[in-house]
Amino acid sequence: MSAWVKVCGITDPAVAAAAVDAGVDALGFVVVPGSPRAVTPEQAEALIGGVEVSTFVVTVDAEAARVVELATAVGASGIQPHGRYAAEAAREASAAGFEVLFPVPVRDAPPDLGDVPPAAIPLLDRFDPTIHGGSGRTFDWRLVRRSGRRFVLAGGLGPDNVRRAIAMVAPWGVDASSRLESAPGRKDTAKVVAFIEEAKRP
């Protein structure tokens, strides 16, 4: 069973091109100052230009109007809003025609998807009190309940465990970032390609 695949935290056009060539379905660009994977709106626009897969801008605590404005300005096809204003941003972006990945931090109980806007796709990731995603750590996959709603699994995924995750959880999609790096913010092209190939393997 293969999955929809997103690689997040792209900062290098060569890595983006390699991921597309390997069959990735989406790329994520972190427009969050202070993140090791941060890019400016101008850099995001340059990276997104010419990319023929879905592209998501990742924000934290950004107001809804700003998120929609940013996604429009850089040419992204979707948003991934974390923190305050996330639900409002998801609703406004969906209404404007953008794809929405809606982060759902998972602690020690089955995740509640009741607050996820209907048009958004839940993105299940490990809860961390200090950062919004990119922790490089998994959560207990046994907590995931199969509700019939498609969702994306994230948190500590890499080439070595994505097949096991897909077999166990049966997500619609998978997303990875920090475990595909050689250093914080620097993607390892070989790991990126291996992750995509493993996730796409029948």
N, C-alpha and C positions, 0 to 999 in steps of 0.2 A: 504494500500500500504506500504510494507516494503522497507527498503533501505539497501544498502551496508553500513557497519558501521566501522568507524575507531576511536580508542581511542588513543590520542597522549600524549606524555610526560610521558611514562612509565619508572619508575625507580625501581620498586619492582617486583621480579619474582612471588610473590604470587598474586599480582594484575594482572599480565599478564596471569597467569594460570586461574584465575577467569574469566577474560574477554573472554578467549578462550572457557572455559566451557559454558559461557553464549551465545556464538554464534557470537562473533566479527569476522569481516572479515579481519581487519588489525590493526596493532599496530604501533605507531610512537615513535621514540627514538631521543631525542634532543641532538645532539652532538655540542653544542654551549656553550663554556665557559662563565660563568656569568649568564646563564639562571637558574631560580629556579628549572627547570626540567632537567638540564644538566646531561648527563652521559658521561664518557670517552669512547673512542673507545673500550677499553678493556671491560668496563662494558656493552656496547651495544652488543658486541659479545657474552658475557655470557648470557645476557637476551634473545637474539635472538635464541641462540642455542636450538634446540628442539621444537621451536614454529612452529606449522603447519598452520599458516595463513600468509598473506602478511605482510611484515615488511618494514618500511620506516625509513631511516635516514633523520633527519631534520637538514639542515645547513643554515648558514647565511653568505653571502659574501665570500663563499668558491669558489675557482677557479674550473673550470670544471674537470680538471684532478684529483684534490684532492677529489672531490665529488665521482667520479667513483672509485677511489682507496679506499676511505673509505667504500663505500657500498660493494665493493668486499671483503675487509678485514674483515668486521664484519659479512658477510653472509646475508646482507639484500636483499630483492627482489625488493626494490624500493627506490626512493629518493624524497625529498620534499625540493627543493632549494629556499631559500629566498634571496632577496637583489641583490647585484652586481653579475654578471656572471650567474644568474639564467637561462636565456634563453640558453646560451652556455652549461651549465651543463645539462639542460634538453635534448638538442639535442644529446650530447655525451652519456649520460646515456641511452637514448632510443636506440641509435645505438648499444650500448653494451648489450641490452636485458633487461634493468631494466624498471620496471613500474615507471611512473613519475606523481606525483601530482604537478601541477604548481600553486603557490599562485597568486591570483588576488585580490589585496586590493580594496574594494568597498567604495567609498566616498558618494557623494550625487547625482550620476547619474548612469544610467544603466551601468554595467561593460562591458568593451570592451574586447572581447576574441580574437581579431585579432592577438595579439602578442603571443598567447599561441601556442607553437609548436604542429603540427598536432597529433603527437603520445601521447601527454600529456593530462591528465585530469585536467581541471581547478578546482581550489580550491578557492571558493569565501569566503572571510573573511572580516571583518570590517577593514577599514584603521585605523591605529594608527601611529602617527608620531614618537613614542618612542620605539615601540616594533614590532616584526614581529610575529603576531599571539599570542594567549593566553591572549587576553585582557579581555575575559569574557563578552564581550558586543556584542549585535546583531547589524545588520544594517537593514535598511528598506527593508524588503523582497519584497516589491512591485516593487523594482527596477530591479528585476531579470526578464529578458525576456526569453521566451521559444524558443530557437533557434534550438532545435533538437539535440544539442550536449550534451552528458552526462557531468555532473559536480557534484562536491561535495560541499555541503553547510557547512560552519563553522561559528564560531563567536557567543559566548554566548549561545550555545546549552547545554541543560541539560535534565534530565528526565521529567521536568515539561513543556517543550515547544517543544520538538523534534517532537511530533506527529502533533502539529499545523503547525510547519515549513514544514514538509513533505506534509501535506495536501494543504498548500498554495503555495509552491514553486515547488513541485514535483521534487526534486533533485534525481539524480541517487544514490548519497551517502551522508552521514552526518559524521561530524568529531567533536569531543569534547575533551577538555582538562581541562582548569582551573575551570570550573563549576562542575567538577567531583572530586574536591579536598576538603580535610578537612583543609589544610593549603597549602601555595604555594609549589608546588613540591611534595606534598603527596596526592596520590589518595585515595579516600574513596571507598573501594570495593563495598559497598552497592549502592553508586551512580553510579559507573561504570556499575554494573550489571543491575540496573534499567534503565539506559540510553539505553543500548543495547536491553533490552527486549522491551522497548517502541518503539524504532526505528524499531524493527523487527516485531512488532505486525501487523497482516494483517489489 
